[in-house]
């Protein structure tokens, strides 16, 4: 039973997430021959203020961009 875990920033539409789930399921079926009913997908959405790269959160980067500083 493959379990696929995805961490991503919040903000995608329910349709986007459904397409991702379908694509990941198809990839598991095609690549390792997993039965469809055995594939598990877990999506974790992370608030932009809880994810950072290079010491700056995505929320801070978005705020700086909106203010014209990035």
N, C-alpha and C positions, 0 to 999 in steps of 0.2 A: 504494500500500500504506500505509494509515494505521497509525501506531504510536502507541498511547495509553499514556502512562506515568502511573502513580499512585503517589504517596508517601503512606503512611499509618502511623499508629502500630501497633505489634504488638498482637496480642491478639484478632483476629477469627478465627472458626472457618473451617475449610476450606470449609464450605458457604456461609458469608457471602462468602468471596472468589470462589467459583465463581459465585454469583449476580451479584456485581459484574462479573465478566468477561463473563458472558452479557448483562447490561444494557448495558455499554459497547459490546460488539460489535453488539448490536441498534441502539443509537443511531447508530453509524457507518454501518450499512447503511441505516437510515431517513433520516438527515440528509444524507449525501453520496453515497448509492448505491454504497457500497463492496461489492465481492463478499465474502461471509462469509469465504472462504478467504484473503482478503488482509489481514484485520484482525489486527493484533498487539496484545496487551495485556501490559504489563510492570507487575507489582506489586512495589513496594519497601516492605518493612516496616522501620520505624524504631523502635529501642528508645526507651522513654519518656525515658531519660536523655540521649538524643541530639537531642531536640527541645524547643525552649523558646519561650515567648511572654512578652514583657515582662520578660525577664531571668531567668525561672525555668523550669527544665525541668519536663516533665510528671511525671517521677519525683518531683521535689521537691514538686510540688503534691499528688500522690497521698499522699506520706508525711505532709505537713502535714494533709491532710484526715483521714487515718487516726488521727493523733494528736489530732484535735479542734481543729486550728488553722485550719481553712479550710472 
